[in-house]
Structure formats: C-alpha cells, structure tokens
Amino acid sequence: MEIDRADAVAEVTAAFAGYEQALVDGDADRICGCFWESDRTVRFGLADHQYGWDEQRRWRAAQPALPAGRWLVDPLVTTFGPDLAVVTTRFGYAGTAATGRQTQTWVRLPVGWRIVTAHVSEPTGPPTGSGTPS
C-alpha cells in the first residue's frame, strides 16, 4: 500500500480546506456537502453526536456560527492508497489558549472525497506530548 500518494494528499488537502472555509463561513449546506450522504455517516462533536447524514444536516442547520478567529495547529493529511485518508488537526479561537482536536476519515467516493466519520473533542487538562506531529 502506498502511503501519502502526492495526488491523494493534494486532493484531500484541498477538500479539507474547503470544509474549513465552510465552517468559518457558517455555510451548513457546504459543510454537510463534505460528508458522505449516508445513514452510516457518524460525527461526534464536543457535546453532540449525529448518526447519519440527515441527522447531521438537521443539527448543522440549527447551529449558530463558530466563534470568530478560528485557527488550526498542525493539520496533518495521511493517505492510504488512492482512496482513503485521515486528517487530524488541533484548533482554537481568538482569545483562547485551549485547543480542540479534530479527526476526520475521508474516502474517495464516486462523487468525490467525502468525510465518512469525524470526531471533535477538547482536552480536560494540559496536553502532553511533543506538540508537533512527527
């Protein structure tokens, strides 16, 4: 299996950037468009969870915009062959020291790259580790 194929990394990096821009813009339709339109799609949020694309679409439409000044720390795209990728990043907002964590599994489907599962969390204590991916 080829890890980090340059073409797949570039494609997923662009798709992830589009997802992040949709988040910052508060565009629920574009955000949901980044996810696999399936009842098998799962998203675990900070204080929520959605099972299935329809549930996520309803939840997302009811959410307020993100706080201003979202920033990312060390986004990392790792691909496994031409059709599977994992994206990890930490994130925060202007005026906050804490960073949340975000993990997404992206799959190349006939309609293009889509998130099939996502997990967002915040640490409950100070982080440990090097702080940068190796």
TACOR-V70116 format. One record per residue. N is the residue number from 1. RES is the residue in three letters. SS is DSSP state (H for helix, E for strand, - for the rest). PSI is psi in whole degrees, 0 to 359 (999 if undefined). NEAR is the number of other ideal C-beta (glycine too) atoms within 12 Angstrom. Layout:
N_RES_SS_PSI_NEAR ; N_RES_SS_PSI_NEAR
This chain:
1_MET_-_136_12 ; 2_GLU_-_121_15 ; 3_ILE_E_135_16 ; 4_ASP_-_50_21 ; 5_ARG_-_130_21 ; 6_ALA_H_319_14 ; 7_ASP_H_317_18 ; 8_ALA_H_318_29 ; 9_VAL_H_315_28 ; 10_ALA_H_317_18 ; 11_GLU_H_314_26 ; 12_VAL_H_322_38 ; 13_THR_H_317_25 ; 14_ALA_H_318_21 ; 15_ALA_H_319_32 ; 16_PHE_H_319_35 ; 17_ALA_H_321_21 ; 18_GLY_H_320_24 ; 19_TYR_H_312_33 ; 20_GLU_H_320_27 ; 21_GLN_H_321_19 ; 22_ALA_H_321_25 ; 23_LEU_H_310_32 ; 24_VAL_H_322_23 ; 25_ASP_H_345_17 ; 26_GLY_-_30_19 ; 27_ASP_-_93_21 ; 28_ALA_H_322_23 ; 29_ASP_H_316_15 ; 30_ARG_H_321_20 ; 31_ILE_H_307_32 ; 32_CYS_H_330_31 ; 33_GLY_H_343_23 ; 34_CYS_-_349_39 ; 35_PHE_E_153_40 ; 36_TRP_-_125_30 ; 37_GLU_-_81_22 ; 38_SER_-_153_24 ; 39_ASP_-_357_16 ; 40_ARG_-_357_20 ; 41_THR_-_136_32 ; 42_VAL_E_136_26 ; 43_ARG_E_124_36 ; 44_PHE_E_119_21 ; 45_GLY_-_191_22 ; 46_LEU_-_317_20 ; 47_ALA_-_31_11 ; 48_ASP_-_169_20 ; 49_HIS_E_147_19 ; 50_GLN_E_132_31 ; 51_TYR_E_111_18 ; 52_GLY_-_149_22 ; 53_TRP_H_319_28 ; 54_ASP_H_318_19 ; 55_GLU_H_319_24 ; 56_GLN_H_319_36 ; 57_ARG_H_315_25 ; 58_ARG_H_316_16 ; 59_TRP_H_313_24 ; 60_ARG_H_320_31 ; 61_ALA_H_335_17 ; 62_ALA_-_355_12 ; 63_GLN_-_143_22 ; 64_PRO_-_167_10 ; 65_ALA_-_156_17 ; 66_LEU_-_157_27 ; 67_PRO_-_153_17 ; 68_ALA_-_155_15 ; 69_GLY_-_33_14 ; 70_ARG_-_136_26 ; 71_TRP_E_154_24 ; 72_LEU_E_150_25 ; 73_VAL_E_122_22 ; 74_ASP_E_52_22 ; 75_PRO_E_138_27 ; 76_LEU_E_123_25 ; 77_VAL_E_123_33 ; 78_THR_E_125_28 ; 79_THR_E_152_31 ; 80_PHE_E_99_21 ; 81_GLY_-_195_17 ; 82_PRO_-_351_22 ; 83_ASP_-_6_23 ; 84_LEU_E_136_30 ; 85_ALA_E_152_36 ; 86_VAL_E_131_29 ; 87_VAL_E_127_40 ; 88_THR_E_147_27 ; 89_THR_E_161_31 ; 90_ARG_E_156_30 ; 91_PHE_E_160_30 ; 92_GLY_E_183_25 ; 93_TYR_-_152_22 ; 94_ALA_-_135_13 ; 95_GLY_-_5_11 ; 96_THR_-_146_16 ; 97_ALA_-_332_15 ; 98_ALA_-_149_20 ; 99_THR_-_138_23 ; 100_GLY_E_176_29 ; 101_ARG_E_143_29 ; 102_GLN_E_130_34 ; 103_THR_E_134_28 ; 104_GLN_E_141_38 ; 105_THR_E_121_31 ; 106_TRP_E_140_38 ; 107_VAL_E_138_32 ; 108_ARG_E_115_25 ; 109_LEU_E_172_19 ; 110_PRO_-_333_10 ; 111_VAL_-_357_14 ; 112_GLY_E_188_20 ; 113_TRP_E_130_36 ; 114_ARG_E_149_34 ; 115_ILE_E_128_42 ; 116_VAL_E_337_31 ; 117_THR_E_145_29 ; 118_ALA_E_149_37 ; 119_HIS_E_127_25 ; 120_VAL_E_134_28 ; 121_SER_E_167_23 ; 122_GLU_E_139_21 ; 123_PRO_-_150_17 ; 124_THR_-_353_10 ; 125_GLY_-_185_7 ; 126_PRO_-_142_10 ; 127_PRO_-_154_20 ; 128_THR_-_164_7 ; 129_GLY_-_181_12 ; 130_SER_-_336_8 ; 131_GLY_-_347_12 ; 132_THR_-_146_11 ; 133_PRO_-_152_16 ; 134_SER_-_999_8
